[in-house]
Amino acid sequence: MRKRWILLAAAGLAGVGAITWSAMASNVETPDYAVSSKSGNLEIREYGPTIVAEATVEGERDAAIQRGFRIIADYIFGNNLSSTKVAMTAPVMQQPSEKIAMTAPVIQQASGKSWNVRFVMPSEYTMETLPKPVNSKVALIEVPAMRFAVIRFSGFAGQGSLDAHEAELRAFMAERGLTATSAPQYAFYNAPWTLPFMRRNEVMIEVTGK
């Protein structure tokens, strides 16, 4: 009986730890945006220019985001030319890598084996003031202002859930006459141990149209 209570107490403490981490994570900087249209958990957002640190990695989606996360985390935790630590931000973003055909203006989406994983850099930095990466796999990229259709959801973000929410998002876009201009991006705001109902996940698609 005593052993059972110890196990229950340990489980309770683990749950409290996850809740505490999630509360702390909510205090990190996230990109600013304006919502121009909203329907429930679906939004049209206007994002300003940002700078991202990006790594392109090969493999299945789950494994790729873990490898990409480690590469960029290594950079912001001080593996850069000035040994400067850069504040953590949210979300961690993942998108299929796109390849541009050399002989035609056609963008071909990769087969799901190559992924761009990126962190948005804190807004206090410019390209000139950000520490330069030591690892050549880390690229600092200026991203212009963009317009996205976004669906937000909680729970686990397995591929089945991502696909279902993407389909819902594309239906929302079709109703409003919006055209996708890029492959979907996946945005994850929480640590892997965060309780499912406290998680914030998003599928984002850059769009044009009214």
N, C-alpha and C positions, 0 to 999 in steps of 0.2 A: 504493500500500500504506500509506504514511504517513498519507494522508488518511483511509483506512478506520479506522486505529487511533485517529485523532483523533475521528472520529465515534463510535466505540465508547466511547471514554473519556468523551465528552460525555454520551452516553446513560447511562453508568454513574453519572456525577455527578448527573444529573437524578434517577435512581432513588434514590440516596442522599439527595438533598434531600427527596424525597417521604417516604422512611422517617423522616428526621429530623423533618420537620414533623408527621408522624403521631404520633411519640413525644411531641413537645411538646404536641400537641393533646390527648393523653390525660391531661395534667396539669390541664386546665381543669376548673372545677366542673361537675358534672352533677347533676340533681335526685335527691334521695334517694328510695328506695322500698324496700318490703319485698315479697319474693316469697312468695305464699301457696300457689302451685301451679306445677309445672313439668313439662314433657315435652319433652326435647330443647331445641330453640330456641324453644319456645312457653312463655309464662309468664302467670300472673295476678299483677299488681302492684298494690300499695296505695301511692298517692302522697299525701303530705301537702299542705297548702295552699302555693301559690306565688304569685309575682307575675310576670306576663309583660309584655313590651313587644310590641305587636302592630301590624301594618300590614295593611290590606285592599287588595289590588291586583287589577286585572282582567287577563285574558289567559290564554293556555295555561299549563299547569302549570310547565314548565321556565322560561319567560320570567318568569312571575309570581314564582317563588321568588327569582330573581335581583334583580328590582326590589324585592321586599319586604326582602330581605337588605340591599340598599344603603340603604334608608330607615332601618332599625333600626340598622345599623352606624353610620350618620351620627350617630344619637342617642347611642349608647354611646361613640363616639370623641370626644364633646365638644360636639356641636351641641345644647346644652340651656341652660336659663336660667342655670345656674351654671358652664357650661363645664367640667363635671366628666367625667372619663373613667370609664366603668363597665367592669369586667372582662368579657372575653368568656367565654361559657359554651357548653356543648354539651348537646343538639343544637339545630340550627335546625329548627323544626317548621312544617308546612304542612298546612292542612285546608280543604276546600271551605267557602266561606262559606254560612251557613244563614240563611234568611229566615223570619220568623214571620208567618203570615197574620193580617191585622188582624181578621177576623170569625170566626175559628174557632181552637181550640187545636191547630192542625196545623203541624208544622215541615216546611217544604219545602226540600229540598236544592237548592242552586244547580246550574246546568247545567254546572259545571266552568269557567266563565269568571270567577268571582270567588273569590279565595283569601285566607284568613287566614294570614299568615306571622308567626311569633313566636319570640322568645328568652325563655327563663326567666331572670329577673334573679337575680344572686348572692344567696344566703340572708342575707347580712349586712344587706340593705336592708329597709325597710318602705315603705309608700306615702308616709309622711311624709318619709323621708330620701332617697328616690330623686330625682335631679335631674328637673326638669320639662321635657318636650320643647318645643322651639321649633317643630318641624314638627307641624302639626295632624293629619297622617296617622299619627303615632305615638300609640297609646293605651296607658296603663298600666292593667292589669286584675288584680284579685285573683281567683285561681282557687281554689276550695275543694278539700278532699281528694277524690280520685277513685280509682276502681278501673278498671284497664285490662287487657284481654287484649292481649298483645303477641307479635309474631313478629319475631325478629332474624335478619338475613342479611347476607352480604357481597356483593361484586361491584357491578356497575352497577345503579342503581335507576331504570331506564326504566319507562315506564308498564306495559309487559307484565309485567315482573318484579314491580312493586307489585301489580298485579291478581292475579297467580298466588299471591303470598304472602298477600294478603288472603283469597282463597278458602280457602287452607289454614288461616288463622286462624279464619275463620267456621266451618269444619268442626270445629275444636277447641272453639269456643264451643258449638256445637250439641251435641256429645257431653257437655258439662258443664251443659247447660240454662241457659246464659248469654244474656242479651238485650242487644243493642246499644242504647245510649241516645244515640249521636251518630254523625256521619259519621266515617270513618276519618281518623286523623292520620298523616302521614308524618314520620319523624324522621331527620335526617341529621347524622352526627357528624364528618364529615371534609371537608377541602378538596377541590375538584373534581379536583385533580391527584394525589390519593392513589391508590396502587396498588390495583386492584380487590380483591385478596385481603385487603388491610388495612382495607377500609372496614367501617363499622358503619352499617347502615340498619335501620329498624324501621317496621312498620305497627302502629298502636295504635288500639284501639277501646274506648271507655268502655262498661262493662257493669254490669248488675245481675244478681242471682241468687246461688245458693250456690257 
